[in-house]
Amino acid sequence: MVTVAKLIRRHLPNLLTCLHHGITNAGLEAINAVIQWVKKTARGFRNPEHFKIAIYFHCGGLDLYPHETR
């Protein structure tokens, strides 16, 4: 119980910030997981620019379906 109390006291400013703003690093961790997946499935890129383009493609959330124009 004492260990938990010391842990909470040590991290109290961060806990209060999380509760006040409601912001966590879950989104960042999700993007990092996608980047690691791109890196794993690519098995290496010829240059860093291709890797950056692949990350933008997979993390960009673009709608790639063509739109009807009339």
PQR file of N, CA, C, O and H, with PARSE charges and radii, in Angstrom:
ATOM      1  N   MET A   1       0.813  -1.179   0.000 -0.4000 1.5000
ATOM      2  CA  MET A   1       0.000   0.000   0.000 -0.0000 2.0000
ATOM      3  C   MET A   1       0.869   1.261   0.000  0.5500 1.7000
ATOM      4  O   MET A   1       0.549   2.251  -0.658 -0.5500 1.4000
ATOM      5  N   VAL A   2       1.959   1.205   0.741 -0.4000 1.5000
ATOM      6  CA  VAL A   2       2.869   2.346   0.797 -0.0000 2.0000
ATOM      7  C   VAL A   2       3.512   2.568  -0.573  0.5500 1.7000
ATOM      8  O   VAL A   2       3.701   3.709  -0.994 -0.5500 1.4000
ATOM      9  H   VAL A   2       2.219   0.400   1.275  0.4000 1.0000
ATOM     10  N   THR A   3       3.844   1.490  -1.260 -0.4000 1.5000
ATOM     11  CA  THR A   3       4.468   1.597  -2.581 -0.0000 2.0000
ATOM     12  C   THR A   3       3.516   2.266  -3.573  0.5500 1.7000
ATOM     13  O   THR A   3       3.937   3.102  -4.373 -0.5500 1.4000
ATOM     14  H   THR A   3       3.691   0.563  -0.919  0.4000 1.0000
ATOM     15  N   VAL A   4       2.241   1.901  -3.520 -0.4000 1.5000
ATOM     16  CA  VAL A   4       1.245   2.501  -4.411 -0.0000 2.0000
ATOM     17  C   VAL A   4       1.075   3.984  -4.091  0.5500 1.7000
ATOM     18  O   VAL A   4       0.962   4.805  -5.001 -0.5500 1.4000
ATOM     19  H   VAL A   4       1.900   1.222  -2.870  0.4000 1.0000
ATOM     20  N   ALA A   5       1.057   4.328  -2.816 -0.4000 1.5000
ATOM     21  CA  ALA A   5       0.919   5.723  -2.421 -0.0000 2.0000
ATOM     22  C   ALA A   5       2.111   6.552  -2.910  0.5500 1.7000
ATOM     23  O   ALA A   5       1.927   7.677  -3.375 -0.5500 1.4000
ATOM     24  H   ALA A   5       1.149   3.661  -2.076  0.4000 1.0000
ATOM     25  N   LYS A   6       3.318   6.015  -2.810 -0.4000 1.5000
ATOM     26  CA  LYS A   6       4.496   6.719  -3.303 -0.0000 2.0000
ATOM     27  C   LYS A   6       4.457   6.853  -4.819  0.5500 1.7000
ATOM     28  O   LYS A   6       4.864   7.878  -5.368 -0.5500 1.4000
ATOM     29  H   LYS A   6       3.467   5.102  -2.431  0.4000 1.0000
ATOM     30  N   LEU A   7       3.974   5.831  -5.486 -0.4000 1.5000
ATOM     31  CA  LEU A   7       3.853   5.870  -6.943 -0.0000 2.0000
ATOM     32  C   LEU A   7       2.875   6.962  -7.372  0.5500 1.7000
ATOM     33  O   LEU A   7       3.163   7.730  -8.290 -0.5500 1.4000
ATOM     34  H   LEU A   7       3.643   4.999  -5.041  0.4000 1.0000
ATOM     35  N   ILE A   8       1.733   7.032  -6.716 -0.4000 1.5000
ATOM     36  CA  ILE A   8       0.739   8.053  -7.039 -0.0000 2.0000
ATOM     37  C   ILE A   8       1.287   9.441  -6.730  0.5500 1.7000
ATOM     38  O   ILE A   8       1.100  10.363  -7.524 -0.5500 1.4000
ATOM     39  H   ILE A   8       1.499   6.408  -5.971  0.4000 1.0000
ATOM     40  N   ARG A   9       1.949   9.607  -5.613 -0.4000 1.5000
ATOM     41  CA  ARG A   9       2.516  10.901  -5.244 -0.0000 2.0000
ATOM     42  C   ARG A   9       3.572  11.338  -6.260  0.5500 1.7000
ATOM     43  O   ARG A   9       3.653  12.513  -6.615 -0.5500 1.4000
ATOM     44  H   ARG A   9       2.101   8.858  -4.968  0.4000 1.0000
ATOM     45  N   ARG A  10       4.377  10.384  -6.723 -0.4000 1.5000
ATOM     46  CA  ARG A  10       5.429  10.690  -7.680 -0.0000 2.0000
ATOM     47  C   ARG A  10       4.861  11.110  -9.039  0.5500 1.7000
ATOM     48  O   ARG A  10       5.434  11.966  -9.713 -0.5500 1.4000
ATOM     49  H   ARG A  10       4.311   9.429  -6.435  0.4000 1.0000
ATOM     50  N   HIS A  11       3.740  10.512  -9.438 -0.4000 1.5000
ATOM     51  CA  HIS A  11       3.155  10.774 -10.754 -0.0000 2.0000
ATOM     52  C   HIS A  11       1.900  11.645 -10.688  0.5500 1.7000
ATOM     53  O   HIS A  11       1.168  11.736 -11.674 -0.5500 1.4000
ATOM     54  H   HIS A  11       3.274   9.817  -8.890  0.4000 1.0000
ATOM     55  N   LEU A  12       1.644  12.268  -9.578 -0.4000 1.5000
ATOM     56  CA  LEU A  12       0.420  13.056  -9.400 -0.0000 2.0000
ATOM     57  C   LEU A  12       0.271  14.178 -10.430  0.5500 1.7000
ATOM     58  O   LEU A  12      -0.828  14.335 -10.964 -0.5500 1.4000
ATOM     59  H   LEU A  12       2.238  12.194  -8.777  0.4000 1.0000
ATOM     60  N   PRO A  13       1.296  14.965 -10.743 -0.5600 1.5000
ATOM     61  CA  PRO A  13       1.099  16.014 -11.757  0.2800 2.0000
ATOM     62  C   PRO A  13       0.671  15.451 -13.120  0.5500 1.7000
ATOM     63  O   PRO A  13      -0.178  16.031 -13.795 -0.5500 1.4000
ATOM     64  N   ASN A  14       1.257  14.332 -13.512 -0.4000 1.5000
ATOM     65  CA  ASN A  14       0.885  13.719 -14.792 -0.0000 2.0000
ATOM     66  C   ASN A  14      -0.533  13.165 -14.749  0.5500 1.7000
ATOM     67  O   ASN A  14      -1.271  13.279 -15.728 -0.5500 1.4000
ATOM     68  H   ASN A  14       1.947  13.860 -12.964  0.4000 1.0000
ATOM     69  N   LEU A  15      -0.918  12.574 -13.639 -0.4000 1.5000
ATOM     70  CA  LEU A  15      -2.278  12.059 -13.506 -0.0000 2.0000
ATOM     71  C   LEU A  15      -3.310  13.177 -13.571  0.5500 1.7000
ATOM     72  O   LEU A  15      -4.347  13.037 -14.220 -0.5500 1.4000
ATOM     73  H   LEU A  15      -0.319  12.482 -12.844  0.4000 1.0000
ATOM     74  N   LEU A  16      -3.024  14.287 -12.896 -0.4000 1.5000
ATOM     75  CA  LEU A  16      -3.947  15.421 -12.918 -0.0000 2.0000
ATOM     76  C   LEU A  16      -4.045  16.034 -14.312  0.5500 1.7000
ATOM     77  O   LEU A  16      -5.126  16.446 -14.732 -0.5500 1.4000
ATOM     78  H   LEU A  16      -2.182  14.401 -12.368  0.4000 1.0000
ATOM     79  N   THR A  17      -2.935  16.097 -15.025 -0.4000 1.5000
ATOM     80  CA  THR A  17      -2.950  16.605 -16.393 -0.0000 2.0000
ATOM     81  C   THR A  17      -3.798  15.717 -17.295  0.5500 1.7000
ATOM     82  O   THR A  17      -4.570  16.212 -18.116 -0.5500 1.4000
ATOM     83  H   THR A  17      -2.057  15.763 -14.684  0.4000 1.0000
ATOM     84  N   CYS A  18      -3.652  14.417 -17.140 -0.4000 1.5000
ATOM     85  CA  CYS A  18      -4.441  13.474 -17.941 -0.0000 2.0000
ATOM     86  C   CYS A  18      -5.926  13.620 -17.637  0.5500 1.7000
ATOM     87  O   CYS A  18      -6.747  13.619 -18.554 -0.5500 1.4000
ATOM     88  H   CYS A  18      -3.025  14.015 -16.473  0.4000 1.0000
ATOM     89  N   LEU A  19      -6.276  13.745 -16.377 -0.4000 1.5000
ATOM     90  CA  LEU A  19      -7.678  13.881 -16.012 -0.0000 2.0000
ATOM     91  C   LEU A  19      -8.252  15.228 -16.445  0.5500 1.7000
ATOM     92  O   LEU A  19      -9.418  15.310 -16.833 -0.5500 1.4000
ATOM     93  H   LEU A  19      -5.610  13.746 -15.631  0.4000 1.0000
ATOM     94  N   HIS A  20      -7.453  16.265 -16.383 -0.4000 1.5000
ATOM     95  CA  HIS A  20      -7.931  17.607 -16.742 -0.0000 2.0000
ATOM     96  C   HIS A  20      -8.127  17.751 -18.243  0.5500 1.7000
ATOM     97  O   HIS A  20      -9.152  18.271 -18.683 -0.5500 1.4000
ATOM     98  H   HIS A  20      -6.506  16.198 -16.068  0.4000 1.0000
ATOM     99  N   HIS A  21      -7.157  17.299 -19.040 -0.4000 1.5000
ATOM    100  CA  HIS A  21      -7.205  17.488 -20.489 -0.0000 2.0000
ATOM    101  C   HIS A  21      -7.782  16.292 -21.233  0.5500 1.7000
ATOM    102  O   HIS A  21      -8.276  16.448 -22.350 -0.5500 1.4000
ATOM    103  H   HIS A  21      -6.324  16.876 -18.683  0.4000 1.0000
ATOM    104  N   GLY A  22      -7.732  15.128 -20.653 -0.4000 1.5000
ATOM    105  CA  GLY A  22      -8.236  13.932 -21.324 -0.0000 2.0000
ATOM    106  C   GLY A  22      -7.372  13.478 -22.485  0.5500 1.7000
ATOM    107  O   GLY A  22      -7.840  12.780 -23.384 -0.5500 1.4000
ATOM    108  H   GLY A  22      -7.331  15.001 -19.745  0.4000 1.0000
ATOM    109  N   ILE A  23      -6.116  13.876 -22.462 -0.4000 1.5000
ATOM    110  CA  ILE A  23      -5.208  13.520 -23.548 -0.0000 2.0000
ATOM    111  C   ILE A  23      -4.274  12.410 -23.075  0.5500 1.7000
ATOM    112  O   ILE A  23      -3.688  12.485 -21.994 -0.5500 1.4000
ATOM    113  H   ILE A  23      -5.736  14.443 -21.732  0.4000 1.0000
ATOM    114  N   THR A  24      -4.149  11.383 -23.905 -0.4000 1.5000
ATOM    115  CA  THR A  24      -3.210  10.306 -23.619 -0.0000 2.0000
ATOM    116  C   THR A  24      -2.301  10.129 -24.821  0.5500 1.7000
ATOM    117  O   THR A  24      -2.473  10.807 -25.834 -0.5500 1.4000
ATOM    118  H   THR A  24      -4.625  11.321 -24.782  0.4000 1.0000
ATOM    119  N   ASN A  25      -1.355   9.245 -24.723 -0.4000 1.5000
ATOM    120  CA  ASN A  25      -0.466   8.980 -25.844 -0.0000 2.0000
ATOM    121  C   ASN A  25      -0.931   7.769 -26.654  0.5500 1.7000
ATOM    122  O   ASN A  25      -0.144   7.203 -27.412 -0.5500 1.4000
ATOM    123  H   ASN A  25      -1.215   8.695 -23.900  0.4000 1.0000
ATOM    124  N   ALA A  26      -2.190   7.364 -26.508 -0.4000 1.5000
ATOM    125  CA  ALA A  26      -2.709   6.198 -27.231 -0.0000 2.0000
ATOM    126  C   ALA A  26      -2.701   6.426 -28.736  0.5500 1.7000
ATOM    127  O   ALA A  26      -2.384   5.511 -29.497 -0.5500 1.4000
ATOM    128  H   ALA A  26      -2.829   7.824 -25.892  0.4000 1.0000
ATOM    129  N   GLY A  27      -3.042   7.623 -29.173 -0.4000 1.5000
ATOM    130  CA  GLY A  27      -3.027   7.914 -30.606 -0.0000 2.0000
ATOM    131  C   GLY A  27      -1.638   7.823 -31.193  0.5500 1.7000
ATOM    132  O   GLY A  27      -1.446   7.282 -32.282 -0.5500 1.4000
ATOM    133  H   GLY A  27      -3.300   8.366 -28.556  0.4000 1.0000
ATOM    134  N   LEU A  28      -0.675   8.349 -30.473 -0.4000 1.5000
ATOM    135  CA  LEU A  28       0.708   8.287 -30.913 -0.0000 2.0000
ATOM    136  C   LEU A  28       1.203   6.843 -30.967  0.5500 1.7000
ATOM    137  O   LEU A  28       1.922   6.468 -31.893 -0.5500 1.4000
ATOM    138  H   LEU A  28      -0.831   8.788 -29.588  0.4000 1.0000
ATOM    139  N   GLU A  29       0.829   6.050 -29.997 -0.4000 1.5000
ATOM    140  CA  GLU A  29       1.213   4.635 -29.992 -0.0000 2.0000
ATOM    141  C   GLU A  29       0.585   3.894 -31.176  0.5500 1.7000
ATOM    142  O   GLU A  29       1.212   3.002 -31.747 -0.5500 1.4000
ATOM    143  H   GLU A  29       0.245   6.356 -29.245  0.4000 1.0000
ATOM    144  N   ALA A  30      -0.640   4.254 -31.547 -0.4000 1.5000
ATOM    145  CA  ALA A  30      -1.297   3.617 -32.694 -0.0000 2.0000
ATOM    146  C   ALA A  30      -0.572   3.962 -33.991  0.5500 1.7000
ATOM    147  O   ALA A  30      -0.368   3.098 -34.844 -0.5500 1.4000
ATOM    148  H   ALA A  30      -1.149   4.979 -31.083  0.4000 1.0000
ATOM    149  N   ILE A  31      -0.184   5.229 -34.136 -0.4000 1.5000
ATOM    150  CA  ILE A  31       0.557   5.630 -35.338 -0.0000 2.0000
ATOM    151  C   ILE A  31       1.913   4.940 -35.379  0.5500 1.7000
ATOM    152  O   ILE A  31       2.367   4.518 -36.442 -0.5500 1.4000
ATOM    153  H   ILE A  31      -0.349   5.931 -33.444  0.4000 1.0000
ATOM    154  N   ASN A  32       2.552   4.826 -34.232 -0.4000 1.5000
ATOM    155  CA  ASN A  32       3.838   4.129 -34.171 -0.0000 2.0000
ATOM    156  C   ASN A  32       3.681   2.664 -34.569  0.5500 1.7000
ATOM    157  O   ASN A  32       4.551   2.112 -35.243 -0.5500 1.4000
ATOM    158  H   ASN A  32       2.183   5.168 -33.368  0.4000 1.0000
ATOM    159  N   ALA A  33       2.588   2.029 -34.163 -0.4000 1.5000
ATOM    160  CA  ALA A  33       2.352   0.631 -34.540 -0.0000 2.0000
ATOM    161  C   ALA A  33       2.177   0.499 -36.051  0.5500 1.7000
ATOM    162  O   ALA A  33       2.659  -0.462 -36.651 -0.5500 1.4000
ATOM    163  H   ALA A  33       1.882   2.477 -33.615  0.4000 1.0000
ATOM    164  N   VAL A  34       1.487   1.461 -36.668 -0.4000 1.5000
ATOM    165  CA  VAL A  34       1.318   1.427 -38.123 -0.0000 2.0000
ATOM    166  C   VAL A  34       2.661   1.613 -38.818  0.5500 1.7000
ATOM    167  O   VAL A  34       2.952   0.932 -39.801 -0.5500 1.4000
ATOM    168  H   VAL A  34       1.095   2.242 -36.180  0.4000 1.0000
ATOM    169  N   ILE A  35       3.475   2.528 -38.317 -0.4000 1.5000
ATOM    170  CA  ILE A  35       4.796   2.743 -38.914 -0.0000 2.0000
ATOM    171  C   ILE A  35       5.649   1.491 -38.793  0.5500 1.7000
ATOM    172  O   ILE A  35       6.342   1.123 -39.741 -0.5500 1.4000
ATOM    173  H   ILE A  35       3.238   3.081 -37.518  0.4000 1.0000
ATOM    174  N   GLN A  36       5.611   0.834 -37.647 -0.4000 1.5000
ATOM    175  CA  GLN A  36       6.372  -0.404 -37.477 -0.0000 2.0000
ATOM    176  C   GLN A  36       5.861  -1.493 -38.404  0.5500 1.7000
ATOM    177  O   GLN A  36       6.646  -2.295 -38.910 -0.5500 1.4000
ATOM    178  H   GLN A  36       5.048   1.132 -36.877  0.4000 1.0000
ATOM    179  N   TRP A  37       4.539  -1.532 -38.636 -0.4000 1.5000
ATOM    180  CA  TRP A  37       3.956  -2.519 -39.550 -0.0000 2.0000
ATOM    181  C   TRP A  37       4.431  -2.253 -40.983  0.5500 1.7000
ATOM    182  O   TRP A  37       4.783  -3.186 -41.704 -0.5500 1.4000
ATOM    183  H   TRP A  37       3.901  -0.881 -38.225  0.4000 1.0000
ATOM    184  N   VAL A  38       4.440  -0.972 -41.397 -0.4000 1.5000
ATOM    185  CA  VAL A  38       4.917  -0.617 -42.734 -0.0000 2.0000
ATOM    186  C   VAL A  38       6.378  -1.023 -42.884  0.5500 1.7000
ATOM    187  O   VAL A  38       6.777  -1.568 -43.913 -0.5500 1.4000
ATOM    188  H   VAL A  38       4.154  -0.214 -40.812  0.4000 1.0000
ATOM    189  N   LYS A  39       7.160  -0.756 -41.865 -0.4000 1.5000
ATOM    190  CA  LYS A  39       8.582  -1.103 -41.894 -0.0000 2.0000
ATOM    191  C   LYS A  39       8.784  -2.609 -42.004  0.5500 1.7000
ATOM    192  O   LYS A  39       9.662  -3.070 -42.734 -0.5500 1.4000
ATOM    193  H   LYS A  39       6.836  -0.313 -41.029  0.4000 1.0000
ATOM    194  N   LYS A  40       7.974  -3.372 -41.282 -0.4000 1.5000
ATOM    195  CA  LYS A  40       8.098  -4.835 -41.287 -0.0000 2.0000
ATOM    196  C   LYS A  40       7.661  -5.430 -42.617  0.5500 1.7000
ATOM    197  O   LYS A  40       8.327  -6.315 -43.153 -0.5500 1.4000
ATOM    198  H   LYS A  40       7.260  -2.997 -40.690  0.4000 1.0000
ATOM    199  N   THR A  41       6.542  -4.947 -43.152 -0.4000 1.5000
ATOM    200  CA  THR A  41       6.031  -5.535 -44.384 -0.0000 2.0000
ATOM    201  C   THR A  41       6.838  -5.110 -45.600  0.5500 1.7000
ATOM    202  O   THR A  41       6.824  -5.815 -46.609 -0.5500 1.4000
ATOM    203  H   THR A  41       6.000  -4.227 -42.717  0.4000 1.0000
ATOM    204  N   ALA A  42       7.533  -3.997 -45.542 -0.4000 1.5000
ATOM    205  CA  ALA A  42       8.296  -3.522 -46.694 -0.0000 2.0000
ATOM    206  C   ALA A  42       9.609  -4.277 -46.849  0.5500 1.7000
ATOM    207  O   ALA A  42      10.137  -4.375 -47.957 -0.5500 1.4000
ATOM    208  H   ALA A  42       7.544  -3.425 -44.722  0.4000 1.0000
ATOM    209  N   ARG A  43      10.136  -4.804 -45.771 -0.4000 1.5000
ATOM    210  CA  ARG A  43      11.426  -5.505 -45.778 -0.0000 2.0000
ATOM    211  C   ARG A  43      12.554  -4.618 -46.300  0.5500 1.7000
ATOM    212  O   ARG A  43      13.464  -5.093 -46.979 -0.5500 1.4000
ATOM    213  H   ARG A  43       9.707  -4.724 -44.871  0.4000 1.0000
ATOM    214  N   GLY A  44      12.488  -3.332 -45.978 -0.4000 1.5000
ATOM    215  CA  GLY A  44      13.545  -2.399 -46.370 -0.0000 2.0000
ATOM    216  C   GLY A  44      13.137  -1.555 -47.557  0.5500 1.7000
ATOM    217  O   GLY A  44      12.420  -2.013 -48.447 -0.5500 1.4000
ATOM    218  H   GLY A  44      11.749  -2.945 -45.426  0.4000 1.0000
ATOM    219  N   PHE A  45      13.593  -0.338 -47.561 -0.4000 1.5000
ATOM    220  CA  PHE A  45      13.329   0.581 -48.655 -0.0000 2.0000
ATOM    221  C   PHE A  45      14.642   0.978 -49.293  0.5500 1.7000
ATOM    222  O   PHE A  45      15.697   0.902 -48.665 -0.5500 1.4000
ATOM    223  H   PHE A  45      14.175   0.034 -46.839  0.4000 1.0000
ATOM    224  N   ARG A  46      14.573   1.403 -50.547 -0.4000 1.5000
ATOM    225  CA  ARG A  46      15.787   1.817 -51.230 -0.0000 2.0000
ATOM    226  C   ARG A  46      16.340   3.116 -50.668  0.5500 1.7000
ATOM    227  O   ARG A  46      17.553   3.306 -50.583 -0.5500 1.4000
ATOM    228  H   ARG A  46      13.715   1.465 -51.057  0.4000 1.0000
ATOM    229  N   ASN A  47      15.437   4.003 -50.286 -0.4000 1.5000
ATOM    230  CA  ASN A  47      15.897   5.252 -49.691 -0.0000 2.0000
ATOM    231  C   ASN A  47      14.863   5.735 -48.679  0.5500 1.7000
ATOM    232  O   ASN A  47      13.724   5.269 -48.695 -0.5500 1.4000
ATOM    233  H   ASN A  47      14.451   3.849 -50.355  0.4000 1.0000
ATOM    234  N   PRO A  48      15.236   6.651 -47.809 -0.5600 1.5000
ATOM    235  CA  PRO A  48      14.324   7.125 -46.765  0.2800 2.0000
ATOM    236  C   PRO A  48      13.090   7.844 -47.315  0.5500 1.7000
ATOM    237  O   PRO A  48      12.048   7.863 -46.660 -0.5500 1.4000
ATOM    238  N   GLU A  49      13.192   8.427 -48.496 -0.4000 1.5000
ATOM    239  CA  GLU A  49      12.047   9.134 -49.088 -0.0000 2.0000
ATOM    240  C   GLU A  49      10.913   8.168 -49.408  0.5500 1.7000
ATOM    241  O   GLU A  49       9.746   8.509 -49.213 -0.5500 1.4000
ATOM    242  H   GLU A  49      14.039   8.411 -49.028  0.4000 1.0000
ATOM    243  N   HIS A  50      11.231   6.972 -49.896 -0.4000 1.5000
ATOM    244  CA  HIS A  50      10.193   5.974 -50.174 -0.0000 2.0000
ATOM    245  C   HIS A  50       9.505   5.511 -48.884  0.5500 1.7000
ATOM    246  O   HIS A  50       8.295   5.287 -48.852 -0.5500 1.4000
ATOM    247  H   HIS A  50      12.179   6.696 -50.054  0.4000 1.0000
ATOM    248  N   PHE A  51      10.300   5.374 -47.838 -0.4000 1.5000
ATOM    249  CA  PHE A  51       9.738   4.978 -46.541 -0.0000 2.0000
ATOM    250  C   PHE A  51       8.787   6.055 -46.027  0.5500 1.7000
ATOM    251  O   PHE A  51       7.711   5.742 -45.516 -0.5500 1.4000
ATOM    252  H   PHE A  51      11.283   5.556 -47.865  0.4000 1.0000
ATOM    253  N   LYS A  52       9.179   7.324 -46.161 -0.4000 1.5000
ATOM    254  CA  LYS A  52       8.341   8.436 -45.725 -0.0000 2.0000
ATOM    255  C   LYS A  52       7.035   8.470 -46.524  0.5500 1.7000
ATOM    256  O   LYS A  52       5.973   8.711 -45.949 -0.5500 1.4000
ATOM    257  H   LYS A  52      10.053   7.578 -46.576  0.4000 1.0000
ATOM    258  N   ILE A  53       7.094   8.238 -47.811 -0.4000 1.5000
ATOM    259  CA  ILE A  53       5.894   8.222 -48.645 -0.0000 2.0000
ATOM    260  C   ILE A  53       4.968   7.087 -48.229  0.5500 1.7000
ATOM    261  O   ILE A  53       3.752   7.270 -48.185 -0.5500 1.4000
ATOM    262  H   ILE A  53       7.956   8.042 -48.278  0.4000 1.0000
ATOM    263  N   ALA A  54       5.522   5.919 -47.925 -0.4000 1.5000
ATOM    264  CA  ALA A  54       4.701   4.781 -47.488 -0.0000 2.0000
ATOM    265  C   ALA A  54       4.019   5.088 -46.157  0.5500 1.7000
ATOM    266  O   ALA A  54       2.863   4.716 -45.959 -0.5500 1.4000
ATOM    267  H   ALA A  54       6.510   5.769 -47.962  0.4000 1.0000
ATOM    268  N   ILE A  55       4.707   5.751 -45.256 -0.4000 1.5000
ATOM    269  CA  ILE A  55       4.106   6.126 -43.970 -0.0000 2.0000
ATOM    270  C   ILE A  55       2.966   7.108 -44.189  0.5500 1.7000
ATOM    271  O   ILE A  55       1.892   6.952 -43.607 -0.5500 1.4000
ATOM    272  H   ILE A  55       5.647   6.053 -45.417  0.4000 1.0000
ATOM    273  N   TYR A  56       3.191   8.123 -45.025 -0.4000 1.5000
ATOM    274  CA  TYR A  56       2.127   9.082 -45.326 -0.0000 2.0000
ATOM    275  C   TYR A  56       0.929   8.379 -45.963  0.5500 1.7000
ATOM    276  O   TYR A  56      -0.218   8.705 -45.659 -0.5500 1.4000
ATOM    277  H   TYR A  56       4.064   8.250 -45.497  0.4000 1.0000
ATOM    278  N   PHE A  57       1.191   7.424 -46.839 -0.4000 1.5000
ATOM    279  CA  PHE A  57       0.114   6.720 -47.526 -0.0000 2.0000
ATOM    280  C   PHE A  57      -0.741   5.924 -46.545  0.5500 1.7000
ATOM    281  O   PHE A  57      -1.969   5.963 -46.621 -0.5500 1.4000
ATOM    282  H   PHE A  57       2.123   7.159 -47.086  0.4000 1.0000
ATOM    283  N   HIS A  58      -0.105   5.207 -45.632 -0.4000 1.5000
ATOM    284  CA  HIS A  58      -0.849   4.348 -44.717 -0.0000 2.0000
ATOM    285  C   HIS A  58      -1.441   5.099 -43.527  0.5500 1.7000
ATOM    286  O   HIS A  58      -2.478   4.692 -43.002 -0.5500 1.4000
ATOM    287  H   HIS A  58       0.893   5.175 -45.571  0.4000 1.0000
ATOM    288  N   CYS A  59      -0.816   6.166 -43.098 -0.4000 1.5000
ATOM    289  CA  CYS A  59      -1.301   6.913 -41.931 -0.0000 2.0000
ATOM    290  C   CYS A  59      -2.127   8.143 -42.306  0.5500 1.7000
ATOM    291  O   CYS A  59      -2.701   8.789 -41.429 -0.5500 1.4000
ATOM    292  H   CYS A  59       0.026   6.497 -43.525  0.4000 1.0000
ATOM    293  N   GLY A  60      -2.192   8.471 -43.582 -0.4000 1.5000
ATOM    294  CA  GLY A  60      -2.835   9.704 -44.004 -0.0000 2.0000
ATOM    295  C   GLY A  60      -4.342   9.696 -43.919  0.5500 1.7000
ATOM    296  O   GLY A  60      -4.950  10.757 -43.777 -0.5500 1.4000
ATOM    297  H   GLY A  60      -1.726   7.946 -44.294  0.4000 1.0000
ATOM    298  N   GLY A  61      -4.971   8.528 -44.001 -0.4000 1.5000
ATOM    299  CA  GLY A  61      -6.423   8.452 -43.940 -0.0000 2.0000
ATOM    300  C   GLY A  61      -7.097   9.055 -45.152  0.5500 1.7000
ATOM    301  O   GLY A  61      -8.190   9.611 -45.043 -0.5500 1.4000
ATOM    302  H   GLY A  61      -4.477   7.666 -44.116  0.4000 1.0000
ATOM    303  N   LEU A  62      -6.466   8.953 -46.297 -0.4000 1.5000
ATOM    304  CA  LEU A  62      -7.028   9.516 -47.511 -0.0000 2.0000
ATOM    305  C   LEU A  62      -8.107   8.612 -48.086  0.5500 1.7000
ATOM    306  O   LEU A  62      -8.053   7.391 -47.940 -0.5500 1.4000
ATOM    307  H   LEU A  62      -5.579   8.501 -46.386  0.4000 1.0000
ATOM    308  N   ASP A  63      -9.082   9.222 -48.737 -0.4000 1.5000
ATOM    309  CA  ASP A  63     -10.112   8.471 -49.445 -0.0000 2.0000
ATOM    310  C   ASP A  63      -9.619   8.293 -50.875  0.5500 1.7000
ATOM    311  O   ASP A  63      -9.561   9.261 -51.633 -0.5500 1.4000
ATOM    312  H   ASP A  63      -9.126  10.214 -48.856  0.4000 1.0000
ATOM    313  N   LEU A  64      -9.264   7.072 -51.252 -0.4000 1.5000
ATOM    314  CA  LEU A  64      -8.652   6.830 -52.551 -0.0000 2.0000
ATOM    315  C   LEU A  64      -9.658   6.423 -53.618  0.5500 1.7000
ATOM    316  O   LEU A  64      -9.273   6.183 -54.762 -0.5500 1.4000
ATOM    317  H   LEU A  64      -9.312   6.286 -50.637  0.4000 1.0000
ATOM    318  N   TYR A  65     -10.927   6.340 -53.270 -0.4000 1.5000
ATOM    319  CA  TYR A  65     -11.930   5.986 -54.260 -0.0000 2.0000
ATOM    320  C   TYR A  65     -12.256   7.208 -55.109  0.5500 1.7000
ATOM    321  O   TYR A  65     -12.354   8.322 -54.594 -0.5500 1.4000
ATOM    322  H   TYR A  65     -11.239   6.535 -52.340  0.4000 1.0000
ATOM    323  N   PRO A  66     -12.423   6.993 -56.422 -0.5600 1.5000
ATOM    324  CA  PRO A  66     -12.734   8.141 -57.279  0.2800 2.0000
ATOM    325  C   PRO A  66     -14.136   8.683 -56.993  0.5500 1.7000
ATOM    326  O   PRO A  66     -15.048   7.923 -56.668 -0.5500 1.4000
ATOM    327  N   HIS A  67     -14.295   9.977 -57.115 -0.4000 1.5000
ATOM    328  CA  HIS A  67     -15.576  10.614 -56.905 -0.0000 2.0000
ATOM    329  C   HIS A  67     -16.301  10.767 -58.236  0.5500 1.7000
ATOM    330  O   HIS A  67     -15.681  11.000 -59.274 -0.5500 1.4000
ATOM    331  H   HIS A  67     -13.554  10.594 -57.379  0.4000 1.0000
ATOM    332  N   GLU A  68     -17.595  10.636 -58.190 -0.4000 1.5000
ATOM    333  CA  GLU A  68     -18.385  10.838 -59.404 -0.0000 2.0000
ATOM    334  C   GLU A  68     -18.499  12.324 -59.687  0.5500 1.7000
ATOM    335  O   GLU A  68     -18.790  13.121 -58.796 -0.5500 1.4000
ATOM    336  H   GLU A  68     -18.099  10.447 -57.347  0.4000 1.0000
ATOM    337  N   THR A  69     -18.266  12.682 -60.931 -0.4000 1.5000
ATOM    338  CA  THR A  69     -18.441  14.087 -61.332 -0.0000 2.0000
ATOM    339  C   THR A  69     -19.535  14.148 -62.382  0.5500 1.7000
ATOM    340  O   THR A  69     -19.504  13.400 -63.359 -0.5500 1.4000
ATOM    341  H   THR A  69     -18.029  12.034 -61.656  0.4000 1.0000
ATOM    342  N   ARG A  70     -20.473  15.008 -62.191 -0.4000 1.5000
ATOM    343  CA  ARG A  70     -21.563  15.170 -63.168 -0.0000 2.0000
ATOM    344  C   ARG A  70     -21.795  16.606 -63.429  0.5500 1.7000
ATOM    345  O   ARG A  70     -22.670  16.956 -64.220 -0.5500 1.4000
ATOM    346  H   ARG A  70     -20.498  15.615 -61.397  0.4000 1.0000
TER
END
